Amino acid sequence: MTEALDEQKLDVGLVLTESDREDIVSGKRTIKVRRLAGWLCGLDG
């Protein structure tokens, strides 16, 4: 999953889903998994 972050030279990525919310940390990289509805409304940062 961190291959895309490596390719784009990013430390933080965002995945939008229907229901999940978590942070996946791998070394210095973080993937934020957020609910789409909450993210669109600015309620889930």
PDB file of N, CA, C, O and CB in Angstrom:
ATOM      1  N   MET A   1       0.815  -1.197   0.000  1.00  0.00           N
ATOM      2  CA  MET A   1       0.000   0.000   0.000  1.00  0.00           C
ATOM      3  C   MET A   1       0.860   1.264   0.000  1.00  0.00           C
ATOM      4  O   MET A   1       0.433   2.296  -0.517  1.00  0.00           O
ATOM      5  CB  MET A   1      -0.928  -0.003   1.200  1.00  0.00           C
ATOM      6  N   THR A   2       2.030   1.200   0.556  1.00  0.00           N
ATOM      7  CA  THR A   2       2.870   2.394   0.612  1.00  0.00           C
ATOM      8  C   THR A   2       3.643   2.637  -0.685  1.00  0.00           C
ATOM      9  O   THR A   2       4.360   3.630  -0.802  1.00  0.00           O
ATOM     10  CB  THR A   2       3.839   2.281   1.763  1.00  0.00           C
ATOM     11  N   GLU A   3       3.500   1.730  -1.662  1.00  0.00           N
ATOM     12  CA  GLU A   3       4.205   1.915  -2.937  1.00  0.00           C
ATOM     13  C   GLU A   3       3.763   3.204  -3.624  1.00  0.00           C
ATOM     14  O   GLU A   3       4.588   3.911  -4.203  1.00  0.00           O
ATOM     15  CB  GLU A   3       3.959   0.714  -3.867  1.00  0.00           C
ATOM     16  N   ALA A   4       2.467   3.516  -3.563  1.00  0.00           N
ATOM     17  CA  ALA A   4       1.959   4.749  -4.180  1.00  0.00           C
ATOM     18  C   ALA A   4       2.534   5.975  -3.480  1.00  0.00           C
ATOM     19  O   ALA A   4       2.856   6.966  -4.135  1.00  0.00           O
ATOM     20  CB  ALA A   4       0.416   4.786  -4.132  1.00  0.00           C
ATOM     21  N   LEU A   5       2.668   5.916  -2.150  1.00  0.00           N
ATOM     22  CA  LEU A   5       3.266   7.028  -1.424  1.00  0.00           C
ATOM     23  C   LEU A   5       4.724   7.198  -1.825  1.00  0.00           C
ATOM     24  O   LEU A   5       5.192   8.320  -2.021  1.00  0.00           O
ATOM     25  CB  LEU A   5       3.150   6.811   0.092  1.00  0.00           C
ATOM     26  N   ASP A   6       5.438   6.091  -1.947  1.00  0.00           N
ATOM     27  CA  ASP A   6       6.839   6.153  -2.376  1.00  0.00           C
ATOM     28  C   ASP A   6       6.947   6.748  -3.774  1.00  0.00           C
ATOM     29  O   ASP A   6       7.786   7.613  -4.025  1.00  0.00           O
ATOM     30  CB  ASP A   6       7.477   4.752  -2.345  1.00  0.00           C
ATOM     31  N   GLU A   7       6.095   6.280  -4.680  1.00  0.00           N
ATOM     32  CA  GLU A   7       6.145   6.743  -6.065  1.00  0.00           C
ATOM     33  C   GLU A   7       5.884   8.243  -6.182  1.00  0.00           C
ATOM     34  O   GLU A   7       6.501   8.923  -7.003  1.00  0.00           O
ATOM     35  CB  GLU A   7       5.135   5.980  -6.902  1.00  0.00           C
ATOM     36  N   GLN A   8       4.971   8.755  -5.361  1.00  0.00           N
ATOM     37  CA  GLN A   8       4.621  10.178  -5.397  1.00  0.00           C
ATOM     38  C   GLN A   8       5.434  11.016  -4.417  1.00  0.00           C
ATOM     39  O   GLN A   8       5.244  12.229  -4.322  1.00  0.00           O
ATOM     40  CB  GLN A   8       3.152  10.349  -5.102  1.00  0.00           C
ATOM     41  N   LYS A   9       6.344  10.364  -3.688  1.00  0.00           N
ATOM     42  CA  LYS A   9       7.198  11.027  -2.693  1.00  0.00           C
ATOM     43  C   LYS A   9       6.363  11.746  -1.629  1.00  0.00           C
ATOM     44  O   LYS A   9       6.591  12.918  -1.329  1.00  0.00           O
ATOM     45  CB  LYS A   9       8.140  12.029  -3.384  1.00  0.00           C
ATOM     46  N   LEU A  10       5.384  11.012  -1.063  1.00  0.00           N
ATOM     47  CA  LEU A  10       4.501  11.551  -0.025  1.00  0.00           C
ATOM     48  C   LEU A  10       4.732  10.817   1.290  1.00  0.00           C
ATOM     49  O   LEU A  10       5.129   9.652   1.295  1.00  0.00           O
ATOM     50  CB  LEU A  10       3.017  11.438  -0.451  1.00  0.00           C
ATOM     51  N   ASP A  11       4.483  11.500   2.405  1.00  0.00           N
ATOM     52  CA  ASP A  11       4.554  10.867   3.719  1.00  0.00           C
ATOM     53  C   ASP A  11       3.173  10.492   4.237  1.00  0.00           C
ATOM     54  O   ASP A  11       3.048   9.633   5.109  1.00  0.00           O
ATOM     55  CB  ASP A  11       5.246  11.788   4.712  1.00  0.00           C
ATOM     56  N   VAL A  12       2.125  11.139   3.699  1.00  0.00           N
ATOM     57  CA  VAL A  12       0.753  10.888   4.157  1.00  0.00           C
ATOM     58  C   VAL A  12      -0.142  10.687   2.941  1.00  0.00           C
ATOM     59  O   VAL A  12      -0.070  11.436   1.967  1.00  0.00           O
ATOM     60  CB  VAL A  12       0.226  12.066   5.045  1.00  0.00           C
ATOM     61  N   GLY A  13      -0.988   9.660   3.016  1.00  0.00           N
ATOM     62  CA  GLY A  13      -1.955   9.389   1.957  1.00  0.00           C
ATOM     63  C   GLY A  13      -3.352   9.324   2.532  1.00  0.00           C
ATOM     64  O   GLY A  13      -3.523   9.214   3.747  1.00  0.00           O
ATOM     65  N   LEU A  14      -4.360   9.390   1.665  1.00  0.00           N
ATOM     66  CA  LEU A  14      -5.758   9.376   2.080  1.00  0.00           C
ATOM     67  C   LEU A  14      -6.521   8.372   1.246  1.00  0.00           C
ATOM     68  O   LEU A  14      -6.433   8.375   0.018  1.00  0.00           O
ATOM     69  CB  LEU A  14      -6.390  10.774   1.956  1.00  0.00           C
ATOM     70  N   VAL A  15      -7.284   7.498   1.927  1.00  0.00           N
ATOM     71  CA  VAL A  15      -8.170   6.547   1.269  1.00  0.00           C
ATOM     72  C   VAL A  15      -9.573   6.828   1.789  1.00  0.00           C
ATOM     73  O   VAL A  15      -9.791   6.852   3.000  1.00  0.00           O
ATOM     74  CB  VAL A  15      -7.735   5.049   1.536  1.00  0.00           C
ATOM     75  N   LEU A  16     -10.524   7.039   0.886  1.00  0.00           N
ATOM     76  CA  LEU A  16     -11.911   7.309   1.276  1.00  0.00           C
ATOM     77  C   LEU A  16     -12.739   6.049   1.072  1.00  0.00           C
ATOM     78  O   LEU A  16     -12.678   5.418   0.017  1.00  0.00           O
ATOM     79  CB  LEU A  16     -12.506   8.496   0.461  1.00  0.00           C
ATOM     80  N   THR A  17     -13.531   5.680   2.114  1.00  0.00           N
ATOM     81  CA  THR A  17     -14.333   4.466   2.075  1.00  0.00           C
ATOM     82  C   THR A  17     -15.766   4.777   2.493  1.00  0.00           C
ATOM     83  O   THR A  17     -16.086   5.911   2.850  1.00  0.00           O
ATOM     84  CB  THR A  17     -13.726   3.380   2.985  1.00  0.00           C
ATOM     85  N   GLU A  18     -16.620   3.766   2.446  1.00  0.00           N
ATOM     86  CA  GLU A  18     -17.998   3.946   2.884  1.00  0.00           C
ATOM     87  C   GLU A  18     -18.136   3.921   4.397  1.00  0.00           C
ATOM     88  O   GLU A  18     -19.002   4.596   4.952  1.00  0.00           O
ATOM     89  CB  GLU A  18     -18.871   2.882   2.281  1.00  0.00           C
ATOM     90  N   SER A  19     -17.281   3.142   5.076  1.00  0.00           N
ATOM     91  CA  SER A  19     -17.540   2.977   6.502  1.00  0.00           C
ATOM     92  C   SER A  19     -16.315   2.922   7.409  1.00  0.00           C
ATOM     93  O   SER A  19     -16.462   3.048   8.625  1.00  0.00           O
ATOM     94  CB  SER A  19     -18.307   1.758   6.696  1.00  0.00           C
ATOM     95  N   ASP A  20     -15.134   2.744   6.875  1.00  0.00           N
ATOM     96  CA  ASP A  20     -13.958   2.558   7.731  1.00  0.00           C
ATOM     97  C   ASP A  20     -13.317   3.871   8.142  1.00  0.00           C
ATOM     98  O   ASP A  20     -13.399   4.874   7.432  1.00  0.00           O
ATOM     99  CB  ASP A  20     -12.936   1.706   7.025  1.00  0.00           C
ATOM    100  N   ARG A  21     -12.676   3.844   9.307  1.00  0.00           N
ATOM    101  CA  ARG A  21     -11.887   4.987   9.775  1.00  0.00           C
ATOM    102  C   ARG A  21     -10.742   4.447  10.606  1.00  0.00           C
ATOM    103  O   ARG A  21     -10.955   3.835  11.652  1.00  0.00           O
ATOM    104  CB  ARG A  21     -12.759   5.998  10.602  1.00  0.00           C
ATOM    105  N   GLU A  22      -9.522   4.677  10.133  1.00  0.00           N
ATOM    106  CA  GLU A  22      -8.329   4.257  10.876  1.00  0.00           C
ATOM    107  C   GLU A  22      -7.112   4.940  10.278  1.00  0.00           C
ATOM    108  O   GLU A  22      -7.184   5.515   9.191  1.00  0.00           O
ATOM    109  CB  GLU A  22      -8.160   2.707  10.848  1.00  0.00           C
ATOM    110  N   ASP A  23      -6.003   4.877  10.985  1.00  0.00           N
ATOM    111  CA  ASP A  23      -4.726   5.347  10.481  1.00  0.00           C
ATOM    112  C   ASP A  23      -3.804   4.142  10.404  1.00  0.00           C
ATOM    113  O   ASP A  23      -3.649   3.405  11.378  1.00  0.00           O
ATOM    114  CB  ASP A  23      -4.124   6.478  11.386  1.00  0.00           C
ATOM    115  N   ILE A  24      -3.194   3.946   9.245  1.00  0.00           N
ATOM    116  CA  ILE A  24      -2.244   2.857   9.043  1.00  0.00           C
ATOM    117  C   ILE A  24      -0.861   3.491   8.967  1.00  0.00           C
ATOM    118  O   ILE A  24      -0.584   4.303   8.084  1.00  0.00           O
ATOM    119  CB  ILE A  24      -2.575   2.016   7.739  1.00  0.00           C
ATOM    120  N   VAL A  25       0.001   3.109   9.906  1.00  0.00           N
ATOM    121  CA  VAL A  25       1.344   3.680   9.968  1.00  0.00           C
ATOM    122  C   VAL A  25       2.345   2.608   9.566  1.00  0.00           C
ATOM    123  O   VAL A  25       2.327   1.490  10.081  1.00  0.00           O
ATOM    124  CB  VAL A  25       1.660   4.233  11.392  1.00  0.00           C
ATOM    125  N   SER A  26       3.222   2.976   8.630  1.00  0.00           N
ATOM    126  CA  SER A  26       4.268   2.072   8.180  1.00  0.00           C
ATOM    127  C   SER A  26       5.564   2.873   8.115  1.00  0.00           C
ATOM    128  O   SER A  26       5.805   3.610   7.159  1.00  0.00           O
ATOM    129  CB  SER A  26       3.916   1.427   6.788  1.00  0.00           C
ATOM    130  N   GLY A  27       6.389   2.721   9.137  1.00  0.00           N
ATOM    131  CA  GLY A  27       7.613   3.517   9.214  1.00  0.00           C
ATOM    132  C   GLY A  27       7.263   4.986   9.367  1.00  0.00           C
ATOM    133  O   GLY A  27       6.541   5.363  10.290  1.00  0.00           O
ATOM    134  N   LYS A  28       7.769   5.816   8.467  1.00  0.00           N
ATOM    135  CA  LYS A  28       7.482   7.254   8.506  1.00  0.00           C
ATOM    136  C   LYS A  28       6.230   7.610   7.709  1.00  0.00           C
ATOM    137  O   LYS A  28       5.837   8.776   7.671  1.00  0.00           O
ATOM    138  CB  LYS A  28       8.673   8.041   7.969  1.00  0.00           C
ATOM    139  N   ARG A  29       5.608   6.641   7.082  1.00  0.00           N
ATOM    140  CA  ARG A  29       4.460   6.882   6.220  1.00  0.00           C
ATOM    141  C   ARG A  29       3.147   6.599   6.958  1.00  0.00           C
ATOM    142  O   ARG A  29       3.068   5.672   7.765  1.00  0.00           O
ATOM    143  CB  ARG A  29       4.555   6.019   4.958  1.00  0.00           C
ATOM    144  N   THR A  30       2.122   7.404   6.673  1.00  0.00           N
ATOM    145  CA  THR A  30       0.804   7.224   7.270  1.00  0.00           C
ATOM    146  C   THR A  30      -0.257   7.235   6.180  1.00  0.00           C
ATOM    147  O   THR A  30      -0.258   8.106   5.310  1.00  0.00           O
ATOM    148  CB  THR A  30       0.520   8.322   8.318  1.00  0.00           C
ATOM    149  N   ILE A  31      -1.148   6.274   6.233  1.00  0.00           N
ATOM    150  CA  ILE A  31      -2.295   6.247   5.333  1.00  0.00           C
ATOM    151  C   ILE A  31      -3.532   6.465   6.191  1.00  0.00           C
ATOM    152  O   ILE A  31      -3.834   5.667   7.079  1.00  0.00           O
ATOM    153  CB  ILE A  31      -2.378   4.892   4.523  1.00  0.00           C
ATOM    154  N   LYS A  32      -4.240   7.549   5.917  1.00  0.00           N
ATOM    155  CA  LYS A  32      -5.453   7.870   6.650  1.00  0.00           C
ATOM    156  C   LYS A  32      -6.641   7.290   5.893  1.00  0.00           C
ATOM    157  O   LYS A  32      -6.857   7.616   4.726  1.00  0.00           O
ATOM    158  CB  LYS A  32      -5.605   9.408   6.844  1.00  0.00           C
ATOM    159  N   VAL A  33      -7.407   6.437   6.552  1.00  0.00           N
ATOM    160  CA  VAL A  33      -8.615   5.855   5.980  1.00  0.00           C
ATOM    161  C   VAL A  33      -9.789   6.573   6.625  1.00  0.00           C
ATOM    162  O   VAL A  33      -9.942   6.553   7.846  1.00  0.00           O
ATOM    163  CB  VAL A  33      -8.688   4.289   6.209  1.00  0.00           C
ATOM    164  N   ARG A  34     -10.613   7.206   5.808  1.00  0.00           N
ATOM    165  CA  ARG A  34     -11.707   8.026   6.316  1.00  0.00           C
ATOM    166  C   ARG A  34     -13.020   7.711   5.608  1.00  0.00           C
ATOM    167  O   ARG A  34     -13.027   7.254   4.465  1.00  0.00           O
ATOM    168  CB  ARG A  34     -11.373   9.502   6.161  1.00  0.00           C
ATOM    169  N   ARG A  35     -14.132   7.962   6.301  1.00  0.00           N
ATOM    170  CA  ARG A  35     -15.465   7.808   5.707  1.00  0.00           C
ATOM    171  C   ARG A  35     -15.695   8.935   4.708  1.00  0.00           C
ATOM    172  O   ARG A  35     -15.463  10.102   5.022  1.00  0.00           O
ATOM    173  CB  ARG A  35     -16.578   7.807   6.806  1.00  0.00           C
ATOM    174  N   LEU A  36     -16.141   8.594   3.533  1.00  0.00           N
ATOM    175  CA  LEU A  36     -16.353   9.577   2.472  1.00  0.00           C
ATOM    176  C   LEU A  36     -17.350  10.650   2.889  1.00  0.00           C
ATOM    177  O   LEU A  36     -17.081  11.839   2.711  1.00  0.00           O
ATOM    178  CB  LEU A  36     -16.836   8.887   1.206  1.00  0.00           C
ATOM    179  N   ALA A  37     -18.493  10.257   3.438  1.00  0.00           N
ATOM    180  CA  ALA A  37     -19.538  11.226   3.800  1.00  0.00           C
ATOM    181  C   ALA A  37     -19.024  12.238   4.817  1.00  0.00           C
ATOM    182  O   ALA A  37     -19.252  13.438   4.667  1.00  0.00           O
ATOM    183  CB  ALA A  37     -20.772  10.502   4.362  1.00  0.00           C
ATOM    184  N   GLY A  38     -18.337  11.769   5.842  1.00  0.00           N
ATOM    185  CA  GLY A  38     -17.804  12.662   6.858  1.00  0.00           C
ATOM    186  C   GLY A  38     -16.733  13.582   6.306  1.00  0.00           C
ATOM    187  O   GLY A  38     -16.665  14.758   6.665  1.00  0.00           O
ATOM    188  N   TRP A  39     -15.891  13.040   5.427  1.00  0.00           N
ATOM    189  CA  TRP A  39     -14.807  13.827   4.833  1.00  0.00           C
ATOM    190  C   TRP A  39     -15.383  14.921   3.939  1.00  0.00           C
ATOM    191  O   TRP A  39     -14.894  16.051   3.960  1.00  0.00           O
ATOM    192  CB  TRP A  39     -13.849  12.917   4.023  1.00  0.00           C
ATOM    193  N   LEU A  40     -16.409  14.607   3.157  1.00  0.00           N
ATOM    194  CA  LEU A  40     -17.024  15.606   2.276  1.00  0.00           C
ATOM    195  C   LEU A  40     -17.679  16.740   3.073  1.00  0.00           C
ATOM    196  O   LEU A  40     -17.698  17.887   2.627  1.00  0.00           O
ATOM    197  CB  LEU A  40     -18.065  14.938   1.370  1.00  0.00           C
ATOM    198  N   CYS A  41     -18.207  16.417   4.234  1.00  0.00           N
ATOM    199  CA  CYS A  41     -18.864  17.426   5.080  1.00  0.00           C
ATOM    200  C   CYS A  41     -17.880  18.142   5.997  1.00  0.00           C
ATOM    201  O   CYS A  41     -18.268  19.054   6.727  1.00  0.00           O
ATOM    202  CB  CYS A  41     -19.955  16.777   5.918  1.00  0.00           C
ATOM    203  N   GLY A  42     -16.627  17.743   5.966  1.00  0.00           N
ATOM    204  CA  GLY A  42     -15.618  18.364   6.813  1.00  0.00           C
ATOM    205  C   GLY A  42     -15.691  17.913   8.254  1.00  0.00           C
ATOM    206  O   GLY A  42     -15.156  18.576   9.143  1.00  0.00           O
ATOM    207  N   LEU A  43     -16.352  16.786   8.498  1.00  0.00           N
ATOM    208  CA  LEU A  43     -16.515  16.293   9.866  1.00  0.00           C
ATOM    209  C   LEU A  43     -15.480  15.247  10.270  1.00  0.00           C
ATOM    210  O   LEU A  43     -15.356  14.917  11.449  1.00  0.00           O
ATOM    211  CB  LEU A  43     -17.884  15.715  10.027  1.00  0.00           C
ATOM    212  N   ASP A  44     -14.748  14.733   9.307  1.00  0.00           N
ATOM    213  CA  ASP A  44     -13.837  13.633   9.586  1.00  0.00           C
ATOM    214  C   ASP A  44     -12.472  13.944   9.002  1.00  0.00           C
ATOM    215  O   ASP A  44     -12.170  13.548   7.877  1.00  0.00           O
ATOM    216  CB  ASP A  44     -14.381  12.307   9.019  1.00  0.00           C
ATOM    217  N   GLY A  45     -11.632  14.664   9.773  1.00  0.00           N
ATOM    218  CA  GLY A  45     -10.329  15.100   9.265  1.00  0.00           C
ATOM    219  C   GLY A  45      -9.249  14.109   9.342  1.00  0.00           C
ATOM    220  O   GLY A  45      -8.121  14.392   8.938  1.00  0.00           O
TER     221      GLY A  45
END
